[in-house]
Amino acid sequence: MLSVTRILGAGLSWLFAAAALAQPAILPNRGTRPEQPVLDRVQLERRMAGVGFLLEKSSAARQIEASGDPGAQERRAQALERHRQAQEAFKAGDLAGTARLLSEASVLIMEGARLAAPAQVTGEKQRSEFEARLASVKALLAADRRVIAEKHAAPDVVEASRTVENMIAEATQLAAAGKLPEGRALLDRAYLAARAALSSMRSGDTLTRSVHFASKQEEYEYEIERNNTHRTLIESLLADKRGAQAGAVQASVETAARLRGEAERRSATGDYAAAIEQLEESTRELLRAIRGLGIFVPG
């Protein structure tokens, strides 16, 4: 599979030219500190002309014009304004300001070109992101399996692992059918579900690996992260749910939020032991909501 870098190199080489133009034109600063480079006026003038060509006549500029994308055209307009300001700064002898404005103009035109990127590049970028997320989910799933193999895992731990496996399989099928955004969204949920499962294995009957903390504050921070993972998974699941199903879990979500707020108030007074208890209760409420939305996570 072609990487995004190779595609950009083949079809959008102007991006690399823009990146080069975004670098300051400097000379070695002999006799002064290395952290204070001397700007080269001649090189800066050439760079000004190069950025001007990029904004006015390059394939990037033509692509933005042809795309009709409002966001891309706005970025180009901003880039043109930065270039005009750079010319004024150069005439005034403000070389540092000139270099900064030219860099900003180059970045803006690159952003505009990406917004106006052809569908092929967009599709390959989506494919690359899908593959990267798939690798991350598989790594977490492998961690699940190692824990299950090391210990006599409870049935709910095994079930959670199978849930993630099924989500990976469905996401892969969506990608194969050309539905990369849908597949990526499902992989994101699988990733969160796998993370939530691993973090929950230390509690209750699903304890399979000891977690040692240097202090109650450190344990509180761990529980905050665990709660965050469950909250993010809930948000992702609710994004696709409407009506009765979403309403059925709302009470758990609200209770979890109230408990978390109480935990944060306790932690602010230094009572981390009580804060941890509130956070654990909050996470259990989130687990109920997640299960109510059809995803099983142990805990």
Buried (B, 14 or more C-beta within 10 A) or exposed (E): EEEBEEBBEEBBEBBEBBEEBBEBBBEEEEEEEEEEBEBBBEBBBEBBEBBBBBBEEBBBBEBBEEBEBEBBBBBBBBBBBBBEBBBEBBEEEBBEBBBBBBBBBBBBBBBBBBBBBEEEBEBBBBBBBBBEBBEBBBEBBEBBBEBBEEEEBBEBBBBBBEBBBEBBEBBBEBBEEEBBEBBBBBBBBBBBBBBBBBBBBBBEEBEBEEEEEEEBBEBBBBBBEBBBBBBBBBEBBBEEBEEEBBEEBEEBBEBBBBBBEBBBEBBEEEBBEBBBBBBBBBBBBBBBBBBBBEBBBBB
